[in-house]
Amino acid sequence: MEMEEAAKPKEPMEIQTFVFFDLETTGLAAGNPRIVELSMLAVSRDHLLAMKDSATPKPSDSSKFSSSQANGHSPTSNTDIQRKNPVPKLPRVIHKYTRLYYPWKVLTPQVEAINGLNNFDLEGLPSFDEASAQALSLFLDLPKPVTLVAHNGKRYDFPLLMAELNRVGYVDKFPDLQCIDSLTAIKDIDGLIEREDIANITKLAESFNIDDLDDSFMEEEPMPSKRQRSSECVEEKGRQGNLGPSQPLESVSCAGQGNHHNLEVSAAPLITPVKSRLPGQTHVPPTPSKLAAPPPQPTTPEALQPGVPGPSGFPAKVTKESRKVRRTLTYENNGKRKVGTRLSYAQVNIFKRLFDSEYAAHRAETDCEALMTICGHYGSKFVEWADTFATSFSTFNPMWVKRKSFDINPEG
């Protein structure tokens, strides 16, 4: 009996805590950046799922609240609602951790213009050290499994955090920590939603049957053509005696029922003009000599000729055009696809596309709140994706490794 119970496969564990994570740094990955600001916002699984149902539309201008809205009533007109989707409310229970560090590197004016931080403001603060790593470990002591969620984290945030932890020898303290790159997640979820929409439209189109059309539309007598109506009018005139054998066919009027057009038939025979009778024609131009053979045209490569199979069995021309069309499709504010530039998955653009609103980007805590709002909008789809594709933090390589050579900078 015990053997049978041991043979049963274990049920997959569901992520219980989502930690939205963002960094502000000294620059790009190529320059071995250092962390200057770190922020984490942790929320439980149930509270993240509840954000979808808590979403309420907000007026475009907070100064235009009516008295009924101030008392908690819904607006009386939809003209005040400007956003495409209602903005989910952030949960009441959120664990927050935000710290600033001195980077021991010069912040360039370009970086200062982006995140608003400079070396003067950070002077006197400790850099990311072992105490900072311990503080992170204490903060992440939450219901497990715990996963970090960062936008483009797979390429930047996770490797950089790994580099800082590796520098202070604290990597092994996070063995169970999981990671989710929201950039990949949202791309996959959008693709799934699009396929579901196409499937629903196809199913709706297949539900229409031409046999269900009213047969009376198909049994109506077709309208006679103009030539038929004209010949019938002439025959009718002949039967009524209005058109004698000696009467010319110069002006015969057809006034049948429902027909208000006049038919004019000329009795004069058609004369085909000849060269001698053409006015002003004194000389007939000779036939031009045979044109010289055109220069040879460059041949189209066989792989691009119509009908030649391309990748995956598609014609090369169709494949090329399909790539062009998919590359130029994007979304407007109303969510409809249109021809334009490639769809951007930068976090600020996703937020703008979903809610037709903007937020103060490049502030670590504000970015975390915006990312939580985006993921809360996707709700169960995002949570299910995270349960399926979360990866261990220990699988990431450090973005850079501390130099072992002599360095006058003690924090290098």
C-alpha positions in Angstrom: 0.0 0.0 0.0 2.8 2.3 0.8 4.5 1.5 -2.5 1.4 2.5 -4.4 1.2 5.9 -2.6 4.8 6.6 -3.3 4.4 5.8 -7.0 1.8 8.5 -7.4 3.2 11.7 -9.2 3.3 14.8 -7.1 1.0 17.6 -8.0 2.9 20.7 -9.4 3.4 23.4 -6.9 1.7 26.7 -7.6 3.6 30.0 -7.1 2.3 31.6 -3.9 4.2 34.9 -3.8 4.9 37.2 -6.8 7.7 39.8 -6.2 7.7 42.5 -8.8 11.3 43.7 -9.2 13.1 46.6 -10.9 16.6 48.1 -10.9 18.1 51.5 -11.7 21.7 51.2 -12.7 24.7 53.1 -14.0 24.3 52.0 -17.6 24.0 49.2 -20.1 25.2 45.7 -19.8 28.3 46.2 -21.9 29.7 48.6 -19.3 29.5 46.2 -16.2 26.8 48.3 -14.6 26.2 48.7 -10.8 22.9 48.9 -9.0 22.0 52.4 -7.7 18.3 51.6 -6.9 16.5 48.4 -6.1 12.8 48.0 -5.5 10.6 44.9 -4.8 6.9 44.7 -4.3 5.6 41.4 -3.1 2.0 40.2 -3.4 0.2 36.9 -2.8 -1.2 34.8 -5.5 -4.8 35.3 -4.4 -4.4 39.1 -4.3 -2.9 39.2 -7.7 -5.7 37.2 -9.2 -8.3 39.4 -7.4 -6.9 42.5 -9.2 -8.7 41.6 -12.5 -12.1 41.8 -10.8 -11.2 44.9 -8.8 -10.5 47.0 -12.0 -12.7 50.1 -12.2 -12.6 52.8 -14.9 -11.2 56.2 -13.9 -12.1 59.6 -15.3 -9.6 61.2 -17.6 -9.4 64.4 -15.5 -9.7 64.1 -11.7 -10.7 67.8 -11.5 -14.0 67.0 -13.3 -15.6 64.8 -10.6 -19.2 65.4 -10.2 -20.9 65.5 -6.8 -22.4 62.0 -7.5 -18.9 60.6 -8.2 -17.5 62.2 -5.1 -20.2 60.3 -3.1 -19.1 57.0 -4.6 -21.7 56.8 -7.4 -20.7 55.8 -11.0 -20.5 58.5 -13.6 -23.6 59.3 -15.5 -21.9 59.7 -18.8 -19.4 57.6 -20.6 -17.7 60.6 -22.1 -15.5 61.0 -19.0 -14.1 57.5 -19.5 -11.1 57.8 -21.8 -9.2 54.6 -21.2 -9.6 51.4 -23.2 -9.4 49.0 -20.2 -10.2 49.7 -16.6 -7.1 50.1 -14.4 -6.8 47.3 -11.8 -6.5 48.4 -8.2 -3.3 47.5 -6.4 -3.9 45.2 -3.5 -4.0 46.6 0.0 -1.5 44.0 1.3 1.8 44.7 -0.5 5.3 44.1 1.0 7.7 46.8 -0.2 11.4 47.1 -0.2 13.3 50.0 -1.8 16.9 50.9 -1.4 19.5 53.3 -2.9 23.2 52.4 -3.2 26.3 54.3 -4.0 27.6 52.7 -7.2 31.3 53.6 -7.0 31.0 54.6 -10.7 30.3 57.9 -12.3 26.7 58.4 -13.4 26.8 60.1 -16.8 24.5 63.0 -17.7 22.5 60.6 -20.0 21.8 58.2 -17.1 21.0 61.1 -14.8 18.5 62.4 -17.3 16.8 59.0 -17.4 16.4 58.1 -13.7 17.0 61.5 -12.0 19.9 60.1 -9.8 23.5 61.5 -9.6 26.6 60.8 -7.6 26.1 63.9 -5.4 22.7 62.7 -4.2 24.0 59.1 -3.5 27.2 60.2 -1.8 27.6 58.7 1.7 25.3 55.8 1.0 26.7 52.2 1.3 27.1 50.2 -1.9 25.5 46.9 -2.5 27.3 44.7 0.1 26.8 41.6 2.2 24.4 43.4 4.5 22.3 44.4 1.4 22.1 40.7 0.3 21.1 39.7 3.8 18.3 42.3 3.8 17.0 40.9 0.5 17.0 37.4 2.0 15.0 38.5 5.0 12.5 40.4 2.8 12.0 37.3 0.5 11.1 35.2 3.6 7.5 34.9 2.3 5.1 32.0 1.5 6.9 29.8 -1.0 7.3 29.2 -3.9 8.5 32.8 -4.4 9.2 34.2 -7.9 10.8 37.5 -9.0 9.0 39.2 -11.9 11.0 41.7 -14.0 10.4 43.1 -17.4 13.3 42.0 -19.7 14.7 40.5 -16.5 16.2 37.5 -18.3 18.6 39.7 -20.2 19.3 42.4 -17.7 17.8 42.5 -14.1 18.4 38.8 -13.1 22.0 38.6 -14.4 22.9 41.9 -12.8 21.4 40.9 -9.4 23.3 37.6 -9.7 26.5 39.6 -10.4 26.1 41.7 -7.3 25.3 38.7 -5.1 28.2 36.8 -6.5 30.5 39.7 -5.7 29.6 39.5 -2.0 29.5 35.7 -2.0 25.8 35.4 -1.3 24.4 33.5 -4.3 23.8 30.2 -2.4 21.4 31.9 0.0 18.5 31.9 -2.6 18.2 28.2 -3.7 14.4 28.1 -4.1 13.9 31.5 -5.7 12.1 31.4 -9.0 12.1 34.0 -11.9 9.7 35.2 -14.5 10.4 37.5 -17.4 7.2 39.5 -18.0 8.4 40.5 -21.4 8.3 36.9 -22.7 5.1 36.2 -20.7 3.1 39.1 -22.2 4.2 38.3 -25.7 3.1 34.7 -25.3 -0.2 35.7 -23.7 -1.0 38.2 -26.4 -0.3 35.6 -29.0 -2.7 33.2 -27.2 -5.4 35.8 -27.0 -5.0 36.5 -30.7 -5.3 32.9 -31.7 -8.4 32.5 -29.5 -10.0 35.5 -31.2 -9.2 34.0 -34.6 -10.7 30.7 -33.6 -13.9 32.4 -32.3 -14.3 34.4 -35.5 -13.7 31.2 -37.6 -16.3 29.3 -35.5 -18.8 32.1 -35.9 -18.3 32.2 -39.7 -18.7 28.4 -39.9 -22.0 28.7 -38.0 -23.6 30.6 -41.0 -25.1 28.2 -43.5 -26.2 29.3 -47.0 -29.0 26.7 -46.9 -30.7 28.8 -44.2 -31.4 31.7 -46.6 -35.0 32.3 -47.7 -35.7 30.4 -50.9 -38.0 33.2 -52.0 -35.0 35.3 -52.8 -33.7 32.7 -55.2 -37.1 32.0 -56.9 -37.7 35.6 -58.0 -37.9 36.0 -61.8 -34.7 37.6 -63.2 -35.0 41.0 -64.6 -35.0 40.9 -68.5 -32.0 42.4 -70.2 -32.1 45.7 -72.2 -31.8 43.8 -75.5 -34.8 41.6 -74.5 -36.9 44.6 -73.5 -36.1 46.4 -76.7 -37.1 43.5 -79.0 -40.3 42.9 -77.1 -41.3 46.6 -77.5 -40.7 46.4 -81.3 -42.8 43.2 -81.6 -45.6 44.8 -79.5 -45.6 47.9 -81.7 -45.9 45.7 -84.8 -48.8 43.7 -83.4 -50.6 46.9 -82.6 -50.3 48.2 -86.1 -48.3 51.3 -85.2 -45.4 50.2 -87.2 -46.2 49.6 -90.9 -43.9 47.8 -93.3 -43.1 51.1 -95.0 -42.4 53.0 -91.8 -38.7 53.6 -91.2 -37.0 52.4 -88.0 -35.6 55.9 -87.3 -37.4 56.7 -84.1 -39.3 53.9 -82.4 -40.4 54.6 -78.8 -40.9 51.8 -76.3 -43.2 52.8 -73.5 -43.8 49.5 -71.9 -44.9 49.2 -68.3 -42.2 50.2 -65.9 -39.8 51.2 -68.7 -39.2 54.9 -69.2 -36.3 54.6 -71.6 -36.5 55.4 -75.4 -35.0 53.2 -78.0 -33.7 54.9 -81.1 -32.9 52.7 -84.1 -31.3 54.4 -87.1 -32.1 53.0 -90.6 -28.9 54.5 -92.2 -26.4 51.7 -93.0 -23.0 51.8 -91.4 -20.2 52.7 -93.8 -16.7 51.5 -93.2 -14.2 54.3 -94.0 -11.4 53.4 -96.5 -8.0 55.0 -96.9 -9.1 57.2 -99.9 -12.0 58.7 -98.0 -10.3 59.6 -94.8 -10.3 63.4 -94.4 -6.9 65.0 -94.8 -5.2 61.7 -95.4 -2.6 62.2 -98.2 0.1 59.8 -97.1 -0.1 56.5 -95.4 2.8 56.0 -93.0 4.9 53.0 -93.8 5.0 50.0 -91.5 7.9 50.4 -89.0 10.7 48.0 -89.4 11.1 45.1 -86.9 12.2 46.3 -83.5 15.6 45.2 -82.3 15.6 42.4 -79.7 15.3 43.8 -76.2 18.3 43.5 -73.9 18.4 40.4 -71.8 16.7 40.8 -68.4 18.3 39.5 -65.2 16.8 36.1 -64.2 14.9 35.7 -61.0 16.5 33.3 -58.6 14.7 30.0 -58.5 14.0 30.3 -54.8 12.0 33.5 -55.4 10.1 32.5 -58.5 6.3 32.1 -58.0 5.3 28.6 -57.3 8.7 27.5 -55.9 8.2 26.2 -52.4 9.8 28.3 -49.6 10.2 27.6 -45.9 7.7 25.2 -44.4 6.2 24.4 -47.7 4.9 27.9 -48.4 5.8 29.7 -51.7 8.7 32.0 -51.2 6.8 35.0 -52.4 3.9 34.4 -50.0 6.3 33.8 -47.1 8.1 37.1 -47.8 4.9 39.0 -48.0 3.6 37.3 -44.9 6.7 38.3 -42.9 6.2 41.9 -44.2 2.6 42.0 -43.1 3.3 40.6 -39.7 6.2 43.0 -39.2 4.0 46.0 -39.9 1.0 45.1 -37.8 0.5 47.0 -34.5 -2.3 48.0 -32.2 -4.1 51.4 -31.9 -5.4 52.7 -28.6 -8.7 51.0 -29.2 -6.9 47.6 -29.4 -7.5 47.1 -33.1 -4.6 46.1 -35.3 -3.5 48.5 -38.0 -0.7 48.8 -40.5 2.2 50.7 -38.9 5.4 50.2 -37.0 6.3 47.0 -35.2 4.4 46.5 -31.9 6.5 47.6 -29.0 6.7 45.6 -25.8 8.5 48.2 -23.8 6.8 48.4 -20.4 5.7 52.0 -20.8 4.2 51.2 -24.2 2.3 48.1 -22.9 0.8 50.3 -20.1 -0.1 53.0 -22.7 -1.7 50.4 -25.0 -3.7 48.7 -22.3 -4.9 51.6 -20.3 -4.4 54.6 -22.6 -2.4 56.3 -19.8 1.1 57.0 -18.8 3.1 56.8 -15.6 6.5 58.2 -14.3 8.9 55.6 -15.6 12.5 54.9 -14.5 11.6 55.1 -10.9 12.2 51.7 -9.5 9.1 51.5 -7.2 6.8 53.2 -9.7 8.0 50.7 -12.4 7.2 47.8 -10.1 3.7 49.2 -9.4 3.1 49.6 -13.2 4.3 46.1 -13.9 2.0 44.7 -11.2 -0.9 46.6 -12.7 -0.2 45.1 -16.2 0.1 41.6 -14.8 -3.0 42.1 -12.8 -4.9 43.0 -16.0 -3.9 39.6 -17.5 -5.0 37.9 -14.3 -5.3 34.1 -14.4 -3.5 33.9 -17.8 -0.4 35.4 -16.4 -0.5 33.3 -13.2 -0.9 30.1 -15.2 1.9 31.1 -17.5 4.1 31.8 -14.5 3.3 28.4 -12.9 4.4 26.7 -16.2 7.5 28.6 -17.2 9.1 29.9 -14.0 12.8 29.2 -13.9 15.2 28.9 -11.0 17.3 32.0 -10.2 20.4 29.9 -9.8 20.3 29.1 -13.6 21.3 32.7 -14.5 25.0 33.6 -15.1 26.4 36.8 -13.6 26.4 39.7 -15.9 30.0 40.4 -14.9 32.5 38.9 -12.5 34.6 40.8 -9.9 38.1 41.3 -11.2 40.8 39.5 -9.1 43.6 41.8 -10.2 44.8 44.8 -8.1 42.4 47.7 -8.1 42.7 50.9 -6.1 38.8 51.0 -5.9 37.9 48.9 -2.8 34.4 48.4 -4.2 35.4 47.5 -7.8 
